[in-house]
């Protein structure tokens, strides 16, 4: 393949083993990217990005990989996952090539490339089919549970008499098994791609790995250090800043998942049966309540901001973006409506319907983790780990895939 180079452009070095995919850029555009052929690699996006290091050249490097059809280079680029979609690069681009939008679409494309089932590709590139799949999946889960329903209690809501807790637990275990298999396969593909570009320091390799894991998981993924310190461009109160809204949503969902697992663990230990009424200050219930509030707060603000297109990075929304946010919001909202039903006098029949919807949506959210936008929670920490490991190896941070 002969390529015409653009003066001043960063052109990745090709080797005889490099695979060139002539349809790569067109494929990425199916995931929502703008046409970046207008990009002439001026470097403004790189100069603008607050996360770029002295040796880093993203998003310019990512765009050149796509333009040249270097599929493997893109999939093994750690920098692809360091972007937090602040939109500054798109605001400053003189060609209006929308590099920020390109980075977001390329991450969707990468998730679909790691996925062996093609479900992620369908959800991201076929809006109608993705919407139908999301609705049908929730209906199937709810219908399956409803087939085993018991009587609706009279004086109080007996939710686990209506849908047996054993059925929900076993269904949850099956869902987690599917997620572990499918997500594990995708993660393995990503690790194999990233591993080729990192050399573990020969001196104290264990220490370097532990330090990189701490940096990636505790400092960045959970603590969001760079997101808080460098990517927040608006002067807003802390509780409305992008990083906090994102953290509230993430921690809210993880907190609810943790409360559910703890509740199940207490039942296995014979301490408390699932569904047994406990005071609000009971640790597991308190965790679930706080996490539910955080999830509802974060997902509500994210929905409003995306609907209003308040930021450059939110001006282009896919069906997958909306589906993810709506499911998160439904999980939080139905949980609190259910709490209200439990405190109302009598046993409102609609409480059982809300319970069925709540469990079905929660199971669907977990089931779609490897295929939806939630996949970022899997892939980003791994990429950040390899980035931190490369830095500790004294490797230039921008040379993600030489």
C-alpha positions in Angstrom: 0.0 0.0 0.0 1.3 3.4 -1.0 0.2 6.3 1.1 0.6 10.0 0.5 2.0 11.7 3.5 0.9 15.2 4.7 3.7 17.6 5.6 4.2 17.7 9.4 1.9 14.7 9.9 2.7 12.1 12.5 2.9 8.9 10.4 3.2 5.7 12.5 6.0 3.4 11.2 4.7 0.4 9.5 6.3 -3.0 9.6 5.9 -6.0 7.3 3.6 -7.5 10.0 1.4 -4.5 10.1 -2.2 -5.2 8.8 -3.8 -2.4 6.8 -7.6 -2.2 6.8 -8.7 0.1 4.0 -12.2 0.2 5.4 -11.2 1.0 9.0 -12.2 4.7 9.0 -15.5 4.0 7.3 -16.2 1.3 9.9 -15.5 3.6 12.8 -17.9 6.2 11.3 -20.7 3.7 11.8 -20.1 4.1 15.5 -20.9 7.8 15.4 -17.6 9.4 14.4 -17.5 12.5 12.2 -15.6 12.4 9.0 -12.1 13.1 10.1 -10.6 13.1 6.6 -10.7 16.9 7.1 -7.9 16.4 9.6 -4.5 17.4 8.3 -2.6 16.6 11.5 -1.9 20.2 12.5 -1.6 19.1 16.2 -4.0 21.6 17.7 -6.0 18.8 19.3 -2.9 17.5 20.9 -1.8 20.9 22.1 -5.2 21.5 23.6 -5.8 18.3 25.4 -5.0 18.7 29.1 -4.1 15.0 29.5 -1.4 14.8 26.8 2.1 14.3 28.1 5.3 15.5 26.6 5.5 12.4 24.4 1.8 11.8 23.9 0.2 12.8 20.6 -3.4 11.7 21.0 -6.0 12.3 19.6 -3.9 13.1 16.5 -2.1 9.7 16.7 -5.5 7.9 16.9 -6.8 9.8 13.9 -3.7 8.9 11.8 -4.0 5.2 12.8 -7.6 5.2 11.5 -6.8 7.2 8.3 -4.0 4.7 7.5 -6.1 1.7 8.3 -3.8 0.5 11.1 -6.5 -1.5 13.0 -4.1 -3.4 15.3 -2.3 -0.1 16.3 -5.7 1.4 17.4 -6.7 -1.7 19.4 -3.3 -1.7 21.2 -3.3 2.0 22.0 -3.6 2.8 25.7 -4.2 6.4 25.0 -7.5 5.7 23.4 -9.0 5.1 26.9 -7.3 8.0 28.7 -9.7 10.5 27.0 -12.6 11.7 29.3 -14.5 13.5 26.5 -14.1 17.1 27.7 -14.5 18.3 24.1 -11.7 20.9 24.2 -10.0 19.4 21.2 -13.2 19.7 19.1 -13.8 23.2 20.2 -10.3 24.3 19.0 -10.0 22.2 15.8 -9.6 24.6 12.9 -11.0 22.0 10.4 -14.0 21.1 12.5 -13.0 17.4 12.3 -14.5 16.7 15.7 -11.6 14.8 17.2 -13.4 14.4 20.5 -16.3 12.8 18.8 -13.9 10.5 16.9 -12.3 9.3 20.1 -15.7 8.5 21.7 -16.8 6.6 18.5 -13.4 4.7 18.4 -13.9 3.5 21.9 -17.3 2.1 20.9 -15.6 0.5 18.0 -12.9 -1.0 20.2 -15.5 -2.4 22.6 -17.2 -4.1 19.6 -13.9 -5.3 18.3 -13.1 -7.0 21.6 -16.6 -8.5 21.8 -16.8 -12.0 20.1 -20.6 -12.1 20.1 -21.2 -9.0 17.8 -23.9 -7.8 20.3 -21.8 -4.7 21.1 -21.6 -3.8 17.4 -25.4 -4.3 17.0 -26.2 -2.1 20.0 -23.9 0.7 18.8 -24.5 0.7 15.1 -28.1 -0.4 14.6 -30.3 1.9 16.6 -33.6 0.2 15.9 -32.3 -3.3 16.4 -30.4 -2.2 19.6 -33.6 -0.6 21.0 -35.6 -3.8 20.2 -33.0 -6.0 21.9 -32.9 -3.8 25.0 -36.7 -3.9 25.4 -37.1 -7.6 24.6 -34.3 -8.5 27.0 -36.1 -6.7 29.9 -39.5 -8.3 28.9 -38.0 -11.8 28.7 -36.3 -11.4 32.1 -39.5 -10.1 33.7 -41.7 -12.7 32.0 -39.3 -15.5 33.1 -39.6 -14.4 36.7 -43.3 -13.9 36.5 -43.9 -17.5 35.4 -42.9 -18.6 38.9 -44.8 -15.8 40.8 -46.7 -16.6 44.0 -49.6 -14.8 45.6 -49.7 -11.1 46.2 -49.7 -10.5 49.9 -52.7 -8.8 51.6 -51.7 -6.7 54.5 -48.1 -6.0 53.4 -45.9 -6.3 50.4 -44.3 -9.8 50.4 -42.0 -9.3 47.4 -40.1 -12.5 47.8 -43.3 -14.4 48.2 -44.4 -13.0 44.9 -41.1 -13.7 43.1 -39.0 -16.3 45.1 -35.6 -15.0 46.2 -34.0 -18.2 45.2 -35.1 -17.7 41.6 -33.7 -14.1 41.6 -30.5 -15.3 43.1 -30.0 -18.1 40.6 -30.9 -15.8 37.7 -28.4 -13.3 39.0 -25.7 -16.0 39.2 -26.4 -17.0 35.6 -26.2 -13.4 34.5 -22.9 -12.9 36.3 -21.6 -16.1 34.7 -22.4 -14.8 31.2 -20.8 -11.5 32.0 -17.6 -13.2 33.3 -17.3 -15.4 30.2 -18.1 -12.7 27.6 -16.4 -9.9 29.4 -13.4 -12.0 30.2 -13.0 -13.0 26.6 -13.0 -9.3 25.5 -10.7 -8.4 28.3 -8.3 -11.1 27.4 -8.2 -9.8 23.8 -7.5 -6.3 25.0 -4.7 -7.4 27.4 -3.0 -9.4 24.6 -3.1 -6.4 22.4 -1.8 -4.0 25.0 0.8 -6.4 26.4 2.7 -6.3 23.2 3.5 -2.6 23.7 4.7 -2.7 27.3 7.9 -4.0 28.9 7.8 -4.7 32.6 10.8 -3.2 34.3 13.4 -6.0 35.0 14.2 -4.4 38.3 11.5 -5.1 40.9 8.8 -6.1 38.4 6.3 -7.0 41.2 6.6 -3.6 42.7 6.1 -1.9 39.3 3.0 -4.0 38.7 1.5 -3.2 42.1 2.2 0.5 41.7 0.7 0.6 38.3 -2.4 -1.2 39.6 -2.8 1.2 42.4 -2.4 4.2 40.1 -4.9 2.8 37.5 -7.6 1.5 39.9 -7.5 3.6 43.1 -6.1 6.9 41.9 -7.6 7.1 38.4 -10.6 4.8 37.9 -12.1 5.3 41.4 -10.5 8.5 42.6 -10.7 10.1 39.1 -7.6 12.3 39.8 -7.0 13.6 36.3 -10.7 13.9 35.5 -11.1 16.1 38.6 -7.9 18.1 38.2 -7.4 18.6 34.5 -10.6 17.8 32.5 -13.1 20.0 34.4 -13.4 23.1 32.2 -16.6 24.7 33.6 -16.8 26.9 36.8 -19.6 25.1 38.5 -20.3 24.1 42.1 -18.5 20.8 42.9 -21.7 18.8 43.1 -22.5 19.8 39.4 -19.1 19.3 38.0 -18.7 16.6 35.3 -16.3 14.4 37.4 -18.7 14.4 40.4 -21.8 13.6 38.4 -19.9 10.8 36.7 -18.6 9.5 40.0 -22.0 9.6 41.6 -23.5 7.5 38.8 -20.6 5.0 38.9 -20.4 4.7 42.7 -24.2 4.6 42.9 -24.4 1.6 40.6 -21.5 -0.2 42.3 -22.9 0.6 45.7 -26.3 -1.0 44.8 -24.6 -4.0 43.3 -22.5 -4.3 46.5 -25.5 -4.0 48.8 -27.3 -6.7 46.8 -24.3 -9.0 47.1 -23.9 -8.3 50.8 -27.6 -9.0 51.4 -27.3 -12.3 49.6 -24.1 -13.1 51.6 -25.9 -12.4 54.9 -28.6 -14.9 53.9 -26.0 -17.5 53.0 -24.4 -17.0 56.4 -27.8 -17.4 58.1 -27.7 -13.9 59.5 -30.6 -12.3 57.7 -33.0 -13.6 55.1 -33.3 -11.6 51.8 -36.2 -9.2 52.0 -36.5 -9.1 55.7 -37.5 -5.6 56.8 -34.7 -3.8 58.7 -34.3 -0.2 60.0 -32.8 2.5 57.6 -29.6 2.6 59.6 -28.9 -1.1 59.1 -25.5 -1.1 57.2 -26.7 -3.0 54.1 -29.9 -1.0 53.7 -28.1 2.3 54.4 -25.5 1.5 51.7 -28.3 0.7 49.3 -30.2 3.9 50.1 -27.1 6.2 49.7 -26.0 4.4 46.6 -29.5 4.7 45.1 -29.6 8.4 45.8 -26.2 8.9 44.1 -27.3 6.8 41.1 -30.5 8.7 40.7 -28.8 12.1 41.1 -26.0 11.3 38.7 -28.1 9.7 36.0 -30.8 12.4 36.1 -28.2 15.2 35.6 -26.5 13.2 32.8 -29.9 12.7 31.0 -30.7 16.4 31.3 -27.3 17.5 30.1 -27.4 15.2 27.1 -30.9 16.3 26.2 -29.9 19.9 26.4 -26.5 19.2 24.6 -24.9 21.5 27.2 -21.4 20.5 26.2 -19.6 19.9 22.9 -19.1 16.3 23.8 -22.8 15.8 24.3 -24.0 17.2 21.0 -23.8 13.8 19.3 -25.7 11.1 21.1 -26.2 7.5 20.0 -29.1 5.2 20.9 -26.6 3.3 23.1 -25.9 6.4 25.1 -29.6 7.0 25.8 -30.3 3.3 26.5 -27.6 3.1 29.1 -28.7 6.3 30.9 -32.4 5.4 30.8 -31.7 1.9 32.3 -29.5 3.4 35.0 -32.3 5.9 35.9 -35.0 3.3 35.9 -32.9 1.1 38.2 -32.6 4.0 40.7 -36.1 5.4 40.3 -37.9 2.0 40.6 -35.9 1.2 43.7 -37.1 4.3 45.5 -40.7 3.9 44.3 -40.5 0.4 45.7 -39.2 1.8 49.1 -42.3 4.1 49.1 -44.6 1.2 48.4 -43.2 -0.7 51.4 -44.1 2.1 53.7 -47.6 2.8 52.4 -50.5 1.3 54.3 -51.8 -1.9 52.9 -50.2 -3.6 50.0 -50.5 -1.6 46.7 -50.7 -4.0 43.8 -48.6 -1.8 41.7 -45.7 -2.4 44.1 -45.3 -5.9 42.7 -45.2 -4.6 39.2 -42.5 -2.1 40.2 -40.6 -4.8 41.8 -40.7 -6.9 38.7 -39.5 -4.0 36.6 -36.7 -3.1 39.0 -35.2 -6.6 39.1 -35.5 -7.0 35.4 -33.8 -3.7 34.7 -31.1 -4.4 37.3 -30.3 -7.8 35.7 -30.3 -6.3 32.2 -27.8 -3.6 33.3 -25.4 -6.2 34.6 -25.9 -8.5 31.6 -25.1 -5.7 29.2 -21.9 -4.6 31.0 -19.5 -6.1 28.4 -21.6 -4.8 25.4 -22.8 -1.3 26.4 -21.1 1.9 27.4 -20.7 0.3 30.8 -17.8 -1.7 29.2 -15.7 1.4 29.8 -15.7 0.3 33.5 -13.9 -2.8 32.4 -11.5 -1.6 29.7 -10.5 1.9 30.9 -8.8 0.7 34.2 -6.9 -2.0 32.2 -5.6 0.6 29.7 -4.7 3.0 32.5 -2.8 0.1 34.2 -0.7 -0.5 31.1 -0.2 3.2 30.7 1.1 3.5 34.3 3.3 0.4 33.7 4.7 1.9 30.6 5.5 5.1 32.4 7.3 3.2 35.2 9.3 1.4 32.5 10.6 4.8 31.3 8.7 4.2 28.1 7.4 7.4 26.3 3.7 7.6 27.2 2.7 8.4 23.7 4.3 5.4 22.1 1.4 3.1 22.9 1.9 0.8 19.9 5.2 1.0 18.2 
